Each structure stands twice: as structure tokens, then as C-alpha cells.
């Protein structure tokens, strides 16, 4: 299901990169040209290699950004409310350089390439904000490459769990606010599914984590932090 976007009715707007843009420009360039689309859990938002026709702003939901491989996918980032995704392809070339898949049912606004670029041309603050986001993402990727080379499997899985917790937060029962399969955790940590199953069980036996309704409970955050080092 899709409908025309309305930035001012969006709960995530105040945290988005467009919050600093004049309301007249938002109405003319973004709201009048964007489409709010409903996605189901497991549905791709965009696919690597597809024509980059625009960018996507997450109104409500959770998304993983991944690269496809012959044996298994590699998840390179996580995104949620107010995050902008797919923008690198608009700058770098004609096709998306990665894929995005919904981890939960999500509402996402599609902004075509032309009005997006026109918005950047009319507002230096938005452009600077996006540059900062891009630099932060590049820094994160370089750290991921280092961790794959330098950290052992336990370190990487603990680091992944901390990253998921920091991104999506915990509920009142200390459950991570997203349900991820063991395979999805392996794609995030660069390990095998078998290793994830074994180490999660070890962490459970050590009372560092627990499980509830397919979600992970962080019982000892300090100990988990020590395991990531």
C-alpha cells in the first residue's frame, strides 16, 4: 500500500536530515513528490544492481543493509526511524550498491532522485548533514573490516549484540527491540550460523543473555561489553 508522503505528519521528521529545511521547500520538493510505502517483514526495499531512482527515508520500521554473496549475505548496517538509506547510489552512479530488507513491517518514504538533489542544492545544511552521515558510515565499515581480521568469533558476536542493542534499544524487560534469526546475526558478525548458535548458548549459560519469544535479553551488559574487546 502506498500514498503521497507528508513530511509534517511524519513522526520521524524532527529527527530526519530534512528537519532543518524551510517548510516551503519541504512542501514543494519533498512532500509533493514523495510516496509513503508500506513494506512487510522480509520484503526488499531496494536491490543491489537495480536502477537508483531515488532515496528512502524510514518513517517507522527497522531495516538491514546488506551485500549479496554466493554463499551468504553480509549485513553491513542497520537502520530505523528517520534514517536515510540508498542515498550513496544517487551520488555514486546509476544503480544501488547494496540491498535493503525490512526486519519488521515498515513504513518508508520514497523520494525521487531529482527532488532529493534539488533539496540538497537549495540547502547546504542538509548536504553537510548527509556528508557527516556518510563519513560516519565509512568509519563504521573500516572498523568492521578491522574486526573481521583482528577479533575472534566470540568478540565479533558480542560486538554485534552490543551494536544491535545500541541501535534498536531495549524494552522494559531488557529485551532487544527486534527479533533476529541466528542466520541474521551471523550475517552481521561475519561468522557461521553454527558458531552463533554455539556462542549464544554459551553466553546464556554464563547468564550474560537469555531468550524470550525469539528475542535476546541482555542480562549482563557490562560482561557483554568485556567480551567484545
N, C-alpha and C positions, 0 to 999 in steps of 0.2 A: 504494500500500500504506500502511495506517495501523495504529497500535497506540496503546494508552494511554501517555501520557507518564510519564517517571520522571526528575525533575529531578536526583536524586542520581547517576544513571547517565549523565547528560549531560556530555560533555567540556567544553562551553562554559559550564556552570552557574557556575563560580567567577568568570567574567568578566561574567556577566549582571546585570541590575538586581535580580534576586531573590536574589542571593548573601548579602545582609545580612538576609534574612528568617529568623525562627525555623523550625527544621526541622519542628516540629509544624504550623505554619501552612502551610508549603510542601506538606506531605503532604495536609493537609485541603483546602486551597483550590486549589492548582495541580496537583500530580501526580494527584490523584484526579479531576480534571475536564478535564485537557488531553489532546490527541490528537497523537501524533507522526506526521507525514505525509511520505511520500516524493514528491518532485517531480522531474520530468525537466527537462533543459535546455530553455529556451524556454517552459516552462509557467507560466501566470499563477498567482500565489499568491492574489491578490485583484484585483478590477477596480473602477476608479473608477465610482461610482454604485451599486454593489452594497450591500445592507444590511450595516452594520458589526456583525457578530455577535460579534466578539472581536478579539484581538491575536495576533501571530505572533512567536515567538522562534526565531531561526535557530540550530539545533543545529550544523549543518555545511553550508556552501554559500556561494554568492555570488548576490546579488540586486540588480537595479536598480529604483529607484523612479522612475516616470515619469508625465507628464501627456499625455493624448492630444490631438492636434491634427488638423485636417483634412488638412494636407499631410504632416506628420511628427510623431513623438512628441518630447517634450522630457524628457530624463532629468534629474531634479533631485537624485538622491542614489544612493549605492551602499551596500550593507550586506553584512555577512558574519557569521561565527561570533559568537554571543552577542548580536547586535543585535536590538532590539525594533522591529518595524515594524507599521504600521496603528493605532497607539495614538491618533493625533490624532483619527481618526474617532470613536473611543469617547468622547472628550471633547467634540468639536465638534458632533456630530449623529448622524444615523441611517444615513448612507451613507459609504463610503470616498471620500476627496477626491483620491486618486491611485490608481495601479495599481502592482503589484509583479510582476516577471517573473524567473525563475531564469536566471542566466547559465551555471550548471553544474548537474549533478544535485545536489539538495539535500535535507537532512532538516530539516524545520521543524515546530515545536510550535505547535499552535493552542490558545489559551487563551480560553474563552468570556468574554463581557463581564462577567457577574455575578461570577464568582470573581476576575477581574482587579481589578475595582473594590473588592471586599471586601478583597483583599490590600492595596490602597493605603490603605483606611480603617483597617486594623489596623497599618500600619507607615509612619510618617512618613518614614523613611529612603528607602524605595523611591519614595515620592511626590517627595521632594526630588531624588533621582537623575534621575527622569524629567523633572522641570522643568528641570534643568540640561541634559539632552539636548535638550529642546525648544528652549531658548534658544540652544544651540549650532547647531541646525539652522536656526533663524530667522536667525541671524547669517550662516551659510553661504549661505542663499538671498539675503539682501540683498547679499552680496558677488558672487554670481552675476549679479544684476541690474546691479550696477555694472560688472562686467567685460564684459557684453554691450554696454553703452553706451560704455565708455571704452577697451577693449582691441581691438587689431586681430586678424585671423584667426590669424596666427602666434602671438600672445600667448595667445589662448584655447586653441588646440590644445596648446601647450606646457604651459599651466596644467592642462589636462585630463590629459595624460600624467603630470605630476607627481602629480596627485591620485589617479590610478589606482595608481601606484607606491606612494604613501604608504598607501593603503587596503589593497591586497592584497599588497604586498611583492614582493620579487624572489627568484628561486631562485638556486642556486649559479652559474648561467651568466648572471646578471643579466637573465633573462627575467622580465617581469611575470607574476605568478601567475594570469593569467586570459587567455583568448583572446577578443578583441573584434573585431567586424567594423568596417569603415570607417564603415558607417552608424551603428553604436552609438557610435563615437567622435564622429561629427558630432552625434548627439543629445545627447551630454554637453557638447560645446563650443559648441553653438548655431551651427553652420556647416553648409555643404552637404557632401555626401559627396564631391563633386568636389574641393572645397577641401582636405578631409582627405587624399585620395589624393595631391594635388599637394604639400602641405606635408610629409607623411610621407616622400615620396620625396626632397624637398629635404633634410630632416633626415638621411636615410640617406646621401645623397651627401656631406654635411658630417661624416659619421661620428659624429653625435650619437646615433642609434639604428640598429638593424638589425632584421631579421625572422628568426624561426625557428619553423617549424611553426605559422604563423598567430598567433604571439605576438610582442610587441615586446621587443627587447633594448635596455636603456638603457646605451649605451656611454660617454656623457659627461654625467653627471648635473649637473655644475656648469654646463656650457654650456646645458643644457636649462632650468635654473633661471633663467639670464640671459634666455632667450627669453620667459619668462612675464611679465617685468616691463614 
